[in-house]
Every structure is written in C-alpha cells, then in structure tokens.
Amino acid sequence: MTGTTTDRELWDEALAGSPAAFGLLFDRHARAVYNHCFRLTASWSEAEDLTQVTFLTAWRRRAQIRLERDSALPWLLTVATNVARTHARSLRRRFALLTRATGRHDDLRAADHAEEVAERVDAERRMAALLGDVGRLPRAEREAFALVVLSQVSYADAAGALGIAEASVRSRVSRARGRLTRLTVPTDASREQ
C-alpha cells in the first residue's frame, strides 16, 4: 500500500478485512470529511463527532459499496451529509422534547463554550452566518454549492455524489452564487450604517 494506491484498491483491501487499508483511506480523507461536517454544522465538536460516525458507517457498509471512481471522497461526503442531516433531525427532536418537558423556550441546545478557545468561537460564528445564508438556498443548490465551493470537490465528483449531470451541478452552483450575492449584500450594507 503505497501513496500511489488508489482509493478503489484500498477499498477492495478493506473489503477483504484490512483495517490498515481502511486506515489509509481515513488518513487521506478525514480532513476533507471533517471540514465538510464543520461547514454543515458550524461546530468544531459536532464536526469531530460526525466525522467519526461517517467513517464508522463507511466501515460497517464497506461490503455493500462498490466505488465507481478511483476516489472514495464523493461517497464519503455523501455519507457525511446524510449523517449530518440525521444528527440535525435528532437535535430538533431532542429540543422539542426538552421544551415540552420543561416548558422552557430558550435555546436548550446552546453549547457550553467555556472550554472553547476564542478563535474557535469566532470561527463558528462566522461559519454559522455563512451557513445561515447557505441554508436559505433551495436544497438542490445548497447541496451542489456545499460540495463544490465549500468542500472543494470537483464538478464531476459532485455530480457523481449527487447522482446528476455535471452540467446540472455547474448550473446549480452558479445559481447559488448569484442568490448568495443577493442575500449577503443587504447584510453588508446594514453593517456599514
């Protein structure tokens, strides 16, 4: 297993039960998956947890998956997106349950930032603001934008991950950029006043 071994070859070795091959896949893609999860959640700690769940899911499902391309990254980012969606639904259900149980309407999900350094808090705030704008995009545009722009996946790989044509990905990303420009301009203008 050298640095020139493709993801597909490593995947086949992992299928045969090689934890070392899967470890190399982790080493290659963990940072990209983590960054993608952070962009989806705006939380360093949640991104760490979701990255772990993503790779655990990949390990458990390895016998069911055949890589179509030489890179496992598009599939891993799809898994990470689905894991993040499931996590967000779980948080919403938990919040609703706690709200009903306690009668409190304040944000019970607020993270304890006492252990976070100031840089992380600032980064999370900036990312949350960006994600707020991205979150207002239509789902198809949001997913294409997140993969291509935020996670820096190629248009071809994003098309594979989304199951659509590359031209459709390009169109969705272009529309998303236009909408984001229109969404952020009023915010910037209001800050100057």
N, C-alpha and C positions, 0 to 999 in steps of 0.2 A: 504494500500500500504506500505508494509514493505520492508526492504532491501533484503528479500528473494523472492520478487515478480519477476517473470521472465519478460523479455522484451516482450514476446508474450502476457502475461497477461496485462502488461501496455499498449501495442499497442491496445489490444481489448478495454480497458477502454478509450483510446484516441479516438478510433473509435466511441465510444458512446458519445463523446464530452467532455471528461475530460481533460481540459488544465493541471491540476495538474499531471495526469499520463504522459502526454507528457513532462511536465517539468522534471519529474524524469528521463525519457529517455534522455533528454538533459543533465541533471546533470551527468548521467552515461557515456555518450559517447562524450560529447562536446570536451573534451581534446584530445581524440584519433582522432576525426574528424579534429580538428584544426591542430594537429601535421601532419596528413596525408596531409592536404591542404598546410601546410608550406613546406613539403617535395616536393610537386608538383610544388610550385611557388617560393620557396626560398625568400619569402617576408612575414614578420610578418603581415603587414597591409592587404595584399591581402588574407592571410590565415584567418584573422578575418572576412573579408567580405564574403569569400567563405563558411566559417563555418555557418554564418548566413543564407546565401542563401540555403545551404544544409538542414538545419533544417526547414526553411520556405517551401522548396519543399517537405520535408517529411510530414509536417503538411498538406499541400494542397493535397497531394496524398495519405493520410492515408486511405481513403476509397477504393482506388484501389489496395492496397498492403495487402497481407496476408503473415505473416512471416512463413517461412518454418522451421526455427530453433528457439531456445529459445533466441538467441541473435539478436538484430537489427543491430549490428555493421557492419557485412559484407554488408548488404544492404545500410547502411548509407555511408560507404566508397565508394561503387559503385556510389551512388548519388554524393558524393563529387568529385570523379574522373570525372564524366560527367560534373558537374558544372565547374570544373577547365578547362576542355577542351573547353567548351563553352566560358568561360572567355578569354582563350588564343586566340581563334579564333577572338573574339571581339577586343582584343588588336591589333592583327595583322591587322584587317580591319581598325581600327582607325588609326594606324600608317601609313598604306598605304594611307589613305585618307589625313592625315595631310602632308605627304611627297609630295603627288601630289598637294595639295592646296598651300603649302608654297615653294615648290621646295627645301626644306632643306632635307639633307640626314643624318644629325646627329641624334642621338637617342632621339626622342621627348618623348619617354616613360620613360626617366630616372626619377626615383623617387627623390623627394626632401627629402634628408636625414638630413636636418638641425634639424628636431625635433626628430630624432632617436638618441638613446644613442649609444656610441661606441661599446658596447657589441653586440647590435642587428645588427649593420652594419657588424661586423666581422662574426657573426653567419650566416648572409645572404650570405656573400661572400663564406664562407666555404660550405654552403649548395648549392650555385649556382655552385661551382666547382664540387661537388659530383653529382648534377643533370645534369651537362653537360656531365659527363661520363655516368650516367644512361641513359640520353637522347639519347646516341649513340647506346644503345641496341636495338635489334628488339622489336617491340611493345609488343608481347606476353611475352617475357622475362622481359621487363621493368615493365609491369603491375603486373606480379607474384612477382617479386623482391620487388616492392614498397609495396605491401600488406604484404608479409611475413617478409621481412627483415626490411624495414623502418617503417611500421605501426605495426609490431609485431602481425599480425593476424595469427591464426593457419592455417596450411596447409588445413585442412578440411574446415574452413570458407572461406579461399581464393578460394578454388575450387568451393564452392557454389556461391561466389560473381562473379567469372569469368565464371561459367557455364561449367566447365571442370572437369575431374577426378583429384583426389588428387595426383595420381602418375604423372600426367602431370604437376601439379604445382611444385612438387618436382624437376622434370626434368628441367623445365624452370628456377627455382631459381638456381639450380646447374650450368646450362649453363651460366646464368647471372653472377654469382660469378666468374666463370672462365674468362669470357670476361672482367669483370671489373678489375680483377687482371692484365690481359694483357694490358688493357687501362691505368691503373694508374702507372704501373712500369716505362715506359719511362718518365712520368711526374716527378716521384720522382728522377729518375736518372739525369734528366736535371737540377733539382734544386740543386743537390749536386755539379754540375760543376761550 
